[in-house]
Amino acid sequence: MEPNRLAAIHRHLFIFGLLDIGIFILIMITIGNLGNTLFDGFALGISGLIVLYAIVTAYGFRQKTPNSDQKYSNLLRLLAVFFVTVGVVQGLLSIASNQMILLIQSGLLLLLGRATNRRIKTLRHPMFVQWFSQGSGSSSELSGEEVYASCPNCSSLLAVIPERLSIEDRCPNCEGFLISIQEEE
């Protein structure tokens, strides 16, 4: 995959992460207005810390600072669990109170949790991790006749010399064969 495509994926992940943070803020403001002052203060205090962490992590991810992809992945996992939990609770409340609007909202939150969880897989894809770890200004150096290729088994990004590949060559990460028999025929 070319670097411009990975940069577009990076931008996409950043923007949708900010949208997830915004939705988290809206939900926490709604939960904070339930009427119990002790619970309100606790909920808003915890959510304030999470939002502060989220903004710092998102900024680091945007700047491609080292290990910020892992922190951003953890943030998205936290938000996905939050969305699913709130969606399940709202779904149960909507069934108990027979409110269709709340049931629709809970379904949307469950879908948002699933979509957020799917973005984590993109963040942890070996090609994206390798591209991200190069930093904002560096480019990887291939020597001589090397080209980028991905393992057909685990999708690890590898530098290979196509003319020297044989049927016996294995991936250093998963030990799977780099050339399948169907490809050679």
Contact map, one row per residue, 1 for C-alpha under 8 A:
11101100000000000000000000000000000000000000000000000000000000000000000000000000000000000000000000000000000000000000000000000010000000000000000000000000000000000000000000000000000000000
11111100000000000000000000000000000000000000000000000000000000000000000000000000000000000000000000000000000000000000000000000000000000000000000000000000000000000000000000000000000000000
11111110000000000000000000000000000000000000000000000000000000000000000000000000000000000000000000000000000000000000000000000000001000000000000000000000000000000000000000000000000000000
01111111000000000000000000000000000000000000000000000000000000000000000000000000000000000000000000000000000000000000000000000000000000000000000000000000000000000000000000000000000000000
11111111100000000000000000000000000000000000000000000000000000000000000000000000000000000000000000000000000000000000000000000000000000000000000000000000000000000000000000000000000000000
11111111110000000000000000000000000000000000000000000000000000000000000000000000000000000000000000000000000000000000000000000001001000000000000000000000000000000000000000000000000000000
00111111111000000000000000000000000000000000000000000000000000000000000000000000000000000000000000000000000000000000000000000000000000000000000000000000000000000000000000000000000000000
00011111111100000000000000000000000000000000000000000000000000000000000000000000000000000000000000000000000000000000000000000000000000000000000000000000000000000000000000000000000000000
00001111111110000000000000000000000000000000000000000000000000000000000000000000000000000000000000000000000000000000000000000000000000000000000000000000000000000000000000000000000000000
00000111111111000000000000000000000000000000000000000000000001000000000000000000000000000000000000000000000000000000000000000000000000000000000000000000000000000000000000000000000000000
00000011111111100000000000000000000000000000000000000000000001000000000000000000000000000000000000000000000000000000000000000000000000000000000000000000000000000000000000000000000000000
00000001111111110000000000000000000000000000000000000000000000000000000000000000000000000000000000000000000000000000000000000000000000000000000000000000000000000000000000000000000000000
00000000111111111000000000000000000000000000000000000000000000000000000000000000000000000000000000000000000000000000001000000000000000000000000000000000000000000000000000000000000000000
00000000011111111100000000000000000000000000000000000000010011000000000000000000000000000000000000000000000000000000000000000000000000000000000000000000000000000000000000000000000000000
00000000001111111110000000000000000000000000000000000000000000000000000000000000000000000000000000000000000000000000000000000000000000000000000000000000000000000000000000000000000000000
00000000000111111111000000000000000000000000000000000000000000000000000000000000000000000000000000000000000000000000000000000000000000000000000000000000000000000000000000000000000000000
00000000000011111111100000000000000000000000000000000000010000000000000000010000000000000000000000000000000000000000000000000000000000000000000000000000000000000000000000000000000000000
00000000000001111111110000000000000000000000000000000000010000000000000000000000000000000000000000000000000000000000000000000000000000000000000000000000000000000000000000000000000000000
00000000000000111111111000000000000000000000000000000000000000000000000000000000000000000000000000000000000000000000000000000000000000000000000000000000000000000000000000000000000000000
00000000000000011111111100000000000000000000000000000000000000000000000000000010000000000000000000000000000000000001000000000000000000000000000000000000000000000000000000000000000000000
00000000000000001111111110000000000000000000000000100100000000000000000000000010000000000000000000000000000000000000000000000000000000000000000000000000000000000000000000000000000000000
00000000000000000111111111000000000000000000000000000000000000000000000000000000000000000000000000000000000000000000000000000000000000000000000000000000000000000000000000000000000000000
00000000000000000011111111100000000000000000000000000000000000000000000000000000000000000000000000000000000000000000000000000000000000000000000000000000000000000000000000000000000000000
00000000000000000001111111110000000000000000000000000000000000000000000000000010001000000000000000000000000000000000000000000000000000000000000000000000000000000000000000000000000000000
00000000000000000000111111111000000000000000001000100000000000000000000000000000000000000000000000000000000000000000000000000000000000000000000000000000000000000000000000000000000000000
00000000000000000000011111111100000000000000000000000000000000000000000000000000000000000000000000000000000000000000000000000000000000000000000000000000000000000000000000000000000000000
00000000000000000000001111111110000000000000000000000000000000000000000000000000000000000000000000000000000000000000000000000000000000000000000000000000000000000000000000000000000000000
00000000000000000000000111111111000000000011001000000000000000000000000000000000000000000000000000000000000000000000000000000000000000000000000000000000000000000000000000000000000000000
00000000000000000000000011111111100000000001000000000000000000000000000000000000000000000000000000000000000000000000000000000000000000000000000000000000000000000000000000000000000000000
00000000000000000000000001111111110000000000000000000000000000000000000000000000000000000000000000000000000000000000000000000000000000000000000000000000000000000000000000000000000000000
00000000000000000000000000111111110000010010000000000000000000000000000000000000000000000000000000000000000000000000000000000000000000000000000000000000000000000000000000000000000000000
00000000000000000000000000011111111000111011000000000000000000000000000000000000000000000000000000000000000000000000000000000000000000000000000000000000000000000000000000000000000000000
00000000000000000000000000001111111100010000000000000000000000000000000000000000000000000000000000000000000000000000000000000000000000000000000000000000000000000000000000000000000000000
00000000000000000000000000000111111100010000000000000000000000000000000000000000000000000000000000000000000000000000000000000000000000000000000000000000000000000000000000000000000000000
00000000000000000000000000000001111110010000000000000000000000000000000000000000000000000000000000000000000000000000000000000000000000000000000000000000000000000000000000000000000000000
00000000000000000000000000000000111111110000000000000000000000000000000000000000000000000000000000000000000000000000000000000000000000000000000000000000000000000000000000000000000000000
00000000000000000000000000000000001111111000000000000000000000000000000000000000000000000000000000000000000000000000000000000000000000000000000000000000000000000000000000000000000000000
00000000000000000000000000000000000111111100000000000000000000000000000000000000000000000000000000000000000000000000000000000000000000000000000000000000000000000000000000000000000000000
00000000000000000000000000000001000111111110000000000000000000000000000000000000000000000000000000000000000000000000000000000000000000000000000000000000000000000000000000000000000000000
00000000000000000000000000000011111111111111000000000000000000000000000000000000000000000000000000000000000000000000000000000000000000000000000000000000000000000000000000000000000000000
00000000000000000000000000000001000011111111100000000000000000000000000000000000000000000000000000000000000000000000000000000000000000000000000000000000000000000000000000000000000000000
00000000000000000000000000000000000001111111110000000000000000000000000000000000000000000000000000000000000000000000000000000000000000000000000000000000000000000000000000000000000000000
00000000000000000000000000010011000000111111111000000000000000000000000000000000000000000000000000000000000000000000000000000000000000000000000000000000000000000000000000000000000000000
00000000000000000000000000011001000000011111111100000000000000000000000000000000000000000000000000000000000000000000000000000000000000000000000000000000000000000000000000000000000000000
00000000000000000000000000000000000000001111111110000000000000000000000000000000000000000000000000000000000000000000000000000000000000000000000000000000000000000000000000000000000000000
00000000000000000000000000000000000000000111111111000000000000000000000000000000000000000000000000000000000000000000000000000000000000000000000000000000000000000000000000000000000000000
00000000000000000000000010010000000000000011111111100000000000000000000000000000000000000000000000000000000000000000000000000000000000000000000000000000000000000000000000000000000000000
00000000000000000000000000000000000000000001111111110000000000000000000000000000000000000000000000000000000000000000000000000000000000000000000000000000000000000000000000000000000000000
00000000000000000000000000000000000000000000111111111000000000000000000000000000000000000000000000000000000000000000000000000000000000000000000000000000000000000000000000000000000000000
00000000000000000000000000000000000000000000011111111100000000000000000000000000000000000000000000000000000000000000000000000000000000000000000000000000000000000000000000000000000000000
00000000000000000000100010000000000000000000001111111110000000000000000000000000000000000000000000000000000000000000000000000000000000000000000000000000000000000000000000000000000000000
00000000000000000000000000000000000000000000000111111111000000000000000000000000000000000000000000000000000000000000000000000000000000000000000000000000000000000000000000000000000000000
00000000000000000000000000000000000000000000000011111111100000000000000000000000000000000000000000000000000000000000000000000000000000000000000000000000000000000000000000000000000000000
00000000000000000000100000000000000000000000000001111111110000000000000000100000000000000000000000000000000000000000000000000000000000000000000000000000000000000000000000000000000000000
00000000000000000000000000000000000000000000000000111111111000000000000000000000000000000000000000000000000000000000000000000000000000000000000000000000000000000000000000000000000000000
00000000000000000000000000000000000000000000000000011111111100000000000000000000000000000000000000000000000000000000000000000000000000000000000000000000000000000000000000000000000000000
00000000000000000000000000000000000000000000000000001111111110000001001100100000000000000000000000000000000000000000000000000000000000000000000000000000000000000000000000000000000000000
00000000000001001100000000000000000000000000000000000111111111000000000100000000000000000000000000000000000000000000000000000000000000000000000000000000000000000000000000000000000000000
00000000000000000000000000000000000000000000000000000011111111100000000000000000000000000000000000000000000000000000000000000000000000000000000000000000000000000000000000000000000000000
00000000000000000000000000000000000000000000000000000001111111111001000000000000000000000000000000000000000000000000000000000000000000000000000000000000000000000000000000000000000000000
00000000000001000000000000000000000000000000000000000000111111111001100100000000000000000000000000000000000000000000000000000000000000000000000000000000000000000000000000000000000000000
00000000011001000000000000000000000000000000000000000000011111111000000000000000000000000000000000000000000000000000000000000000000000000000000000000000000000000000000000000000000000000
00000000000000000000000000000000000000000000000000000000001111111000000000000000000000000000000000000000000000000000000000000000000000010000000000000000000000000000000000000000000000000
00000000000000000000000000000000000000000000000000000000000111111101100000000000000000000000000000000000000000000000000000000000000110110000000000000000000000000000000000000000000000000
00000000000000000000000000000000000000000000000000000000000111111111000000000000000000000000000000000000000000000000000000000000000000100000000000000000000000000000000000000000000000000
00000000000000000000000000000000000000000000000000000000000000011111100000000000000000000000000000000000000000000000000000000000000010100000000000000000000000000000000000000000000000000
00000000000000000000000000000000000000000000000000000000000000001111111000000000000000000000000000000000000000000000000000000000000000000000000000000000000000000000000000000000000000000
00000000000000000000000000000000000000000000000000000000100110011111111100000000000000000000000000000000000000000000000000000000000000000000000000000000000000000000000000000000000000000
00000000000000000000000000000000000000000000000000000000000010010111111110000000000000000000000000000000000000000000000000100000100100000000000000000000000000000000000000000000000000000
00000000000000000000000000000000000000000000000000000000000000000011111111000000000000000000000000000000000000000000000000000000000000000000000000000000000000000000000000000000000000000
00000000000000000000000000000000000000000000000000000000100000000011111111100000000000000000000000000000000000000000000000000000000000000000000000000000000000000000000000000000000000000
00000000000000000000000000000000000000000000000000000000110010000001111111110000000000000000000000000000000000000000000000000000000000000000000000000000000000000000000000000000000000000
00000000000000000000000000000000000000000000000000000000000000000000111111111000000000000000000000000000000000000000000100110000000000000000000000000000000000000000000000000000000000000
00000000000000000000000000000000000000000000000000000000000000000000011111111100000000000000000000000000000000000000000000000000000000000000000000000000000000000000000000000000000000000
00000000000000000000000000000000000000000000000000000100100000000000001111111110000000000000000000000000000000000000000000000000000000000000000000000000000000000000000000000000000000000
00000000000000001000000000000000000000000000000000000000000000000000000111111111000000000000000000000000000000000001101100000000000000000000000000000000000000000000000000000000000000000
00000000000000000000000000000000000000000000000000000000000000000000000011111111100000000000000000000000000000000001100100000000000000000000000000000000000000000000000000000000000000000
00000000000000000000000000000000000000000000000000000000000000000000000001111111110000000000000000000000000000000000000000000000000000000000000000000000000000000000000000000000000000000
00000000000000000001100100000000000000000000000000000000000000000000000000111111111000000000000000000000000000001001000000000000000000000000000000000000000000000000000000000000000000000
00000000000000000000000000000000000000000000000000000000000000000000000000011111111100000000000000000000000000011101100000000000000000000000000000000000000000000000000000000000000000000
00000000000000000000000000000000000000000000000000000000000000000000000000001111111110000000000000000000000000001000000000000000000000000000000000000000000000000000000000000000000000000
00000000000000000000000000000000000000000000000000000000000000000000000000000111111111000000000000000000000000001000000000000000000000000000000000000000000000000000000000000000000000000
00000000000000000000000100000000000000000000000000000000000000000000000000000011111111100000000000000000000011011000000000000000000000000000000000000000000000000000000000000000000000000
00000000000000000000000000000000000000000000000000000000000000000000000000000001111111110000000000000000000011011100000000000000000000000000000000000000000000000000000000000000000000000
00000000000000000000000000000000000000000000000000000000000000000000000000000000111111111000000000000000000000000000000000000000000000000000000000000000000000000000000000000000000000000
00000000000000000000000000000000000000000000000000000000000000000000000000000000011111111100000000000000010010000000000000000000000000000000000000000000000000000000000000000000000000000
00000000000000000000000000000000000000000000000000000000000000000000000000000000001111111110000000000000111111000000000000000000000000000000000000000000000000000000000000000000000000000
00000000000000000000000000000000000000000000000000000000000000000000000000000000000111111111000000000000010001000000000000000000000000000000000000000000000000000000000000000000000000000
00000000000000000000000000000000000000000000000000000000000000000000000000000000000011111111100000000000010000000000000000000000000000000000000000000000000000000000000000000000000000000
00000000000000000000000000000000000000000000000000000000000000000000000000000000000001111111110000000110110000000000000000000000000000000000000000000000000000000000000000000000000000000
00000000000000000000000000000000000000000000000000000000000000000000000000000000000000111111111000000110011000000000000000000000000000000000000000000000000000000000000000000000000000000
00000000000000000000000000000000000000000000000000000000000000000000000000000000000000011111111100000000000000000000000000000000000000000000000000000000000000000000000000000000000000000
00000000000000000000000000000000000000000000000000000000000000000000000000000000000000001111111110000100000000000000000000000000000000000000000000000000000000000000000000000000000000000
00000000000000000000000000000000000000000000000000000000000000000000000000000000000000000111111111111110000000000000000000000000000000000000000000000000000000000000000000000000000000000
00000000000000000000000000000000000000000000000000000000000000000000000000000000000000000011111111100010000000000000000000000000000000000000000000000000000000000000000000000000000000000
00000000000000000000000000000000000000000000000000000000000000000000000000000000000000000001111111000000000000000000000000000000000000000000000000000000000000000000000000000000000000000
00000000000000000000000000000000000000000000000000000000000000000000000000000000000000000000111111100000000000000000000000000000000000000000000000000000000000000000000000000000000000000
00000000000000000000000000000000000000000000000000000000000000000000000000000000000000000000011111110000000000000000000000000000000000000000000000000000000000000000000000000000000000000
00000000000000000000000000000000000000000000000000000000000000000000000000000000000000000000011011111110000000000000000000000000000000000000000000000000000000000000000000000000000000000
00000000000000000000000000000000000000000000000000000000000000000000000000000000000000000000010001111111000000000000000000000000000000000000000000000000000000000000000000000000000000000
00000000000000000000000000000000000000000000000000000000000000000000000000000000000000000000010000111111100000000000000000000000000000000000000000000000000000000000000000000000000000000
00000000000000000000000000000000000000000000000000000000000000000000000000000000000000000110110000111111110000000000000000000000000000000000000000000000000000000000000000000000000000000
00000000000000000000000000000000000000000000000000000000000000000000000000000000000000000110011000111111111000000000000000000000000000000000000000000000000000000000000000000000000000000
00000000000000000000000000000000000000000000000000000000000000000000000000000000000000000000000000011111111100000000000000000000000000000000000000000000000000000000000000000000000000000
00000000000000000000000000000000000000000000000000000000000000000000000000000000000000100100000000001111111110000000000000000000000000000000000000000000000000000000000000000000000000000
00000000000000000000000000000000000000000000000000000000000000000000000000000000000001111110000000000111111111000000000000000000000000000000000000000000000000000000000000000000000000000
00000000000000000000000000000000000000000000000000000000000000000000000000000000000000100010000000000011111111100000000000000000000000000000000000000000000000000000000000000000000000000
00000000000000000000000000000000000000000000000000000000000000000000000000000000000000100000000000000001111111110000000000000000000000000000000000000000000000000000000000000000000000000
00000000000000000000000000000000000000000000000000000000000000000000000000000000001101100000000000000000111111111000000000000000000000000000000000000000000000000000000000000000000000000
00000000000000000000000000000000000000000000000000000000000000000000000000000000001100110000000000000000011111111100000000000000000000000000000000000000000000000000000000000000000000000
00000000000000000000000000000000000000000000000000000000000000000000000000000000000000000000000000000000001111111110000000000000000000000000000000000000000000000000000000000000000000000
00000000000000000000000000000000000000000000000000000000000000000000000000000001001100000000000000000000000111111111000000000000000000000000000000000000000000000000000000000000000000000
00000000000000000000000000000000000000000000000000000000000000000000000000000011111100000000000000000000000011111111100000000000000000000000000000000000000000000000000000000000000000000
00000000000000000000000000000000000000000000000000000000000000000000000000000001000100000000000000000000000001111111110000000000000000000000000000000000000000000000000000000000000000000
00000000000000000000000000000000000000000000000000000000000000000000000000000000000000000000000000000000000000111111111000000000000000000000000000000000000000000000000000000000000000000
00000000000000000001000000000000000000000000000000000000000000000000000000011011000000000000000000000000000000011111111100000000000000000000000000000000000000000000000000000000000000000
00000000000000000000000000000000000000000000000000000000000000000000000000011001000000000000000000000000000000001111111110000000000000000000000000000000000000000000000000000000000000000
00000000000000000000000000000000000000000000000000000000000000000000000000000000000000000000000000000000000000000111111111000000000000000000000000000000000000000000000000000000000000000
00000000000010000000000000000000000000000000000000000000000000000000000000010000000000000000000000000000000000000011111111100000000000000000000000000000000000000000000000000000000000000
00000000000000000000000000000000000000000000000000000000000000000000000010011000000000000000000000000000000000000001111111110000000000000000000000000000000000000000000000000000000000000
00000000000000000000000000000000000000000000000000000000000000000000000000000000000000000000000000000000000000000000111111111000000000000000000000000000000000000000000000000000000000000
00000000000000000000000000000000000000000000000000000000000000000000000000000000000000000000000000000000000000000000011111111001000000000000000000000000000000000000000000000000000000000
00000000000000000000000000000000000000000000000000000000000000000000100010000000000000000000000000000000000000000000001111111001100000000000000000000000000000000000000000000000000000000
00000000000000000000000000000000000000000000000000000000000000000000000010000000000000000000000000000000000000000000000111111101100000000000000000000000000000000000000000000000000000000
00000000000000000000000000000000000000000000000000000000000000000000000000000000000000000000000000000000000000000000000011111111100000000000000000000000001000000000000000000000000000000
00000000000000000000000000000000000000000000000000000000000000000000000000000000000000000000000000000000000000000000000000011111110000000000000000000000001110000000000000000000000000000
10000000000000000000000000000000000000000000000000000000000000000000000000000000000000000000000000000000000000000000000000001111111000000000000000000000001110000000000000000000000000000
00000100000000000000000000000000000000000000000000000000000000000000000000000000000000000000000000000000000000000000000001111111111100000000000000000000000000000000000000000000000000000
00000000000000000000000000000000000000000000000000000000000000000000100000000000000000000000000000000000000000000000000000111111111110000000000000000000000000000000000000000000000000000
00000000000000000000000000000000000000000000000000000000000000000000000000000000000000000000000000000000000000000000000000000111111111000000000000000000000010000000000000000000000000000
00100100000000000000000000000000000000000000000000000000000000000000000000000000000000000000000000000000000000000000000000000011111111100000000000000000000000000000000000000000000000000
00000000000000000000000000000000000000000000000000000000000000010000100000000000000000000000000000000000000000000000000000000001111111110000000000000000000000000000000000000000000000000
00000000000000000000000000000000000000000000000000000000000000010100000000000000000000000000000000000000000000000000000000000000111111100000000000000000000000000000000000000000000000000
00000000000000000000000000000000000000000000000000000000000000000000000000000000000000000000000000000000000000000000000000000000011111111111000000000000000000000000000000000000000000000
00000000000000000000000000000000000000000000000000000000000000011100000000000000000000000000000000000000000000000000000000000000001111111100000000000000000000000000000000000000000000000
00000000000000000000000000000000000000000000000000000000000000110000000000000000000000000000000000000000000000000000000000000000000101111100000000000000000000000000000000000000000000000
00000000000000000000000000000000000000000000000000000000000000000000000000000000000000000000000000000000000000000000000000000000000001111110000000000000000000000000000000000000000000000
00000000000000000000000000000000000000000000000000000000000000000000000000000000000000000000000000000000000000000000000000000000000001111111000000000000000000000000000000000000000000000
00000000000000000000000000000000000000000000000000000000000000000000000000000000000000000000000000000000000000000000000000000000000001001111100000000000000000000000000000000000000000000
00000000000000000000000000000000000000000000000000000000000000000000000000000000000000000000000000000000000000000000000000000000000001000111110000000000000000000000000000000000000000000
00000000000000000000000000000000000000000000000000000000000000000000000000000000000000000000000000000000000000000000000000000000000000000011111000000000000000000000000000000000000000000
00000000000000000000000000000000000000000000000000000000000000000000000000000000000000000000000000000000000000000000000000000000000000000001111111100000000000100000000000000000000000000
00000000000000000000000000000000000000000000000000000000000000000000000000000000000000000000000000000000000000000000000000000000000000000000111111000000000000000000000000000000000000000
00000000000000000000000000000000000000000000000000000000000000000000000000000000000000000000000000000000000000000000000000000000000000000000011111000000000000000000000000000000000000000
00000000000000000000000000000000000000000000000000000000000000000000000000000000000000000000000000000000000000000000000000000000000000000000011111100000000000001000000000000000000000000
00000000000000000000000000000000000000000000000000000000000000000000000000000000000000000000000000000000000000000000000000000000000000000000011111110000000000111100000000000000000000000
00000000000000000000000000000000000000000000000000000000000000000000000000000000000000000000000000000000000000000000000000000000000000000000010011111000000000111100000000000000000000000
00000000000000000000000000000000000000000000000000000000000000000000000000000000000000000000000000000000000000000000000000000000000000000000000001111100000011110000000000000000000000000
00000000000000000000000000000000000000000000000000000000000000000000000000000000000000000000000000000000000000000000000000000000000000000000000000111110000011110000000000000000000000000
00000000000000000000000000000000000000000000000000000000000000000000000000000000000000000000000000000000000000000000000000000000000000000000000000011111001111000000000000000000000000000
00000000000000000000000000000000000000000000000000000000000000000000000000000000000000000000000000000000000000000000000000000000000000000000000000001111111111000000000000100001010000000
00000000000000000000000000000000000000000000000000000000000000000000000000000000000000000000000000000000000000000000000000000000000000000000000000000111111000000000000000000000010000000
00000000000000000000000000000000000000000000000000000000000000000000000000000000000000000000000000000000000000000000000000000000000000000000000000000011111000000000000000000101110000000
00000000000000000000000000000000000000000000000000000000000000000000000000000000000000000000000000000000000000000000000000000000000000000000000000000011111100000000000000001100000000000
00000000000000000000000000000000000000000000000000000000000000000000000000000000000000000000000000000000000000000000000000001110000000000000000000000111111110000000000000000000000000000
00000000000000000000000000000000000000000000000000000000000000000000000000000000000000000000000000000000000000000000000000000110000000000000000000000110011111000000000000001000000000000
00000000000000000000000000000000000000000000000000000000000000000000000000000000000000000000000000000000000000000000000000000110010000000000000000011110001111100000000000000000000000000
00000000000000000000000000000000000000000000000000000000000000000000000000000000000000000000000000000000000000000000000000000000000000000000000000011110000111110000000000000000000000000
00000000000000000000000000000000000000000000000000000000000000000000000000000000000000000000000000000000000000000000000000000000000000000000010001111000000011111000000000000000000000000
00000000000000000000000000000000000000000000000000000000000000000000000000000000000000000000000000000000000000000000000000000000000000000000000001111000000001111100100000000000000000000
00000000000000000000000000000000000000000000000000000000000000000000000000000000000000000000000000000000000000000000000000000000000000000000000011100000000000111111100000000000000000000
00000000000000000000000000000000000000000000000000000000000000000000000000000000000000000000000000000000000000000000000000000000000000000000000001100000000000011111100000000000000000000
00000000000000000000000000000000000000000000000000000000000000000000000000000000000000000000000000000000000000000000000000000000000000000000000000000000000000001111100000000000000000000
00000000000000000000000000000000000000000000000000000000000000000000000000000000000000000000000000000000000000000000000000000000000000000000000000000000000000001111110000000000000000000
00000000000000000000000000000000000000000000000000000000000000000000000000000000000000000000000000000000000000000000000000000000000000000000000000000000000000011111111010000000001000000
00000000000000000000000000000000000000000000000000000000000000000000000000000000000000000000000000000000000000000000000000000000000000000000000000000000000000000001111110000000001000000
00000000000000000000000000000000000000000000000000000000000000000000000000000000000000000000000000000000000000000000000000000000000000000000000000000000000000000000111110000000111110000
00000000000000000000000000000000000000000000000000000000000000000000000000000000000000000000000000000000000000000000000000000000000000000000000000000000000000000000011111000000101000000
00000000000000000000000000000000000000000000000000000000000000000000000000000000000000000000000000000000000000000000000000000000000000000000000000000000000000000000111111100000111000000
00000000000000000000000000000000000000000000000000000000000000000000000000000000000000000000000000000000000000000000000000000000000000000000000000000000000000000000000111110011110000000
00000000000000000000000000000000000000000000000000000000000000000000000000000000000000000000000000000000000000000000000000000000000000000000000000000010000000000000000011111111110000000
00000000000000000000000000000000000000000000000000000000000000000000000000000000000000000000000000000000000000000000000000000000000000000000000000000000000000000000000001111110000000000
00000000000000000000000000000000000000000000000000000000000000000000000000000000000000000000000000000000000000000000000000000000000000000000000000000000010100000000000000111110000000000
00000000000000000000000000000000000000000000000000000000000000000000000000000000000000000000000000000000000000000000000000000000000000000000000000000000110000000000000000111111000000000
00000000000000000000000000000000000000000000000000000000000000000000000000000000000000000000000000000000000000000000000000000000000000000000000000000000000000000000000001111111100000000
00000000000000000000000000000000000000000000000000000000000000000000000000000000000000000000000000000000000000000000000000000000000000000000000000000010100000000000000001100111110000000
00000000000000000000000000000000000000000000000000000000000000000000000000000000000000000000000000000000000000000000000000000000000000000000000000000000100000000000001111100011111100000
00000000000000000000000000000000000000000000000000000000000000000000000000000000000000000000000000000000000000000000000000000000000000000000000000000011100000000000001011100001111100000
00000000000000000000000000000000000000000000000000000000000000000000000000000000000000000000000000000000000000000000000000000000000000000000000000000000000000000000111110000000111110110
00000000000000000000000000000000000000000000000000000000000000000000000000000000000000000000000000000000000000000000000000000000000000000000000000000000000000000000001000000000111111110
00000000000000000000000000000000000000000000000000000000000000000000000000000000000000000000000000000000000000000000000000000000000000000000000000000000000000000000001000000000001111111
00000000000000000000000000000000000000000000000000000000000000000000000000000000000000000000000000000000000000000000000000000000000000000000000000000000000000000000000000000000000111111
00000000000000000000000000000000000000000000000000000000000000000000000000000000000000000000000000000000000000000000000000000000000000000000000000000000000000000000000000000000001111111
00000000000000000000000000000000000000000000000000000000000000000000000000000000000000000000000000000000000000000000000000000000000000000000000000000000000000000000000000000000001111111
00000000000000000000000000000000000000000000000000000000000000000000000000000000000000000000000000000000000000000000000000000000000000000000000000000000000000000000000000000000000011111
